[in-house]
Amino acid sequence: MNTGEHLWWIPNGDTPERIRDHPLLEGVELPNTGQSAHATAIVTRSLLMYGEGRGGEPRFHAVDKRTGERVGTIELPGTTDTAPMTYMREGRQHIVVAISGDGLPGSLVALRLPERQ
């Protein structure tokens, strides 16, 4: 943090369909542009996990902290509203995400991380 150097950086989510499938961009190979949204993130020992947030897609991503490689994505019932929370129960890590959306009042979604191999 003192030097401003970074190992990697990634866009927030994936290129939106409205851009990826735009007729004027047909035949153009675009890199992942991400979403223009308010990402909500949490960091664990080995992962950066984030929801695309308001304005993005209702998805939650897990990224390897050392490499920046996306290791998983899940669909949520609504977009994330604020930073996720984490807790341990019986030796397993859980993530709780606050979500909402069209016709979906503020809700919580609890996710359990898979066991380490």
Sequence and secondary structure as in RCSB ss.txt:
>XXXX:A:sequence
MNTGEHLWWIPNGDTPERIRDHPLLEGVELPNTGQSAHATAIVTRSLLMYGEGRGGEPRFHAVDKRTGERVGTIE
LPGTTDTAPMTYMREGRQHIVVAISGDGLPGSLVALRLPERQ
>XXXX:A:secstr
  S   S    SS   HHHHT GGGTT        SS  EEEE SSEEEEE  TTS SEEEEEETTT  EEEEEE
 SSEE S  EEEEETTEEEEEEEEEETTEEEEEEEEE     
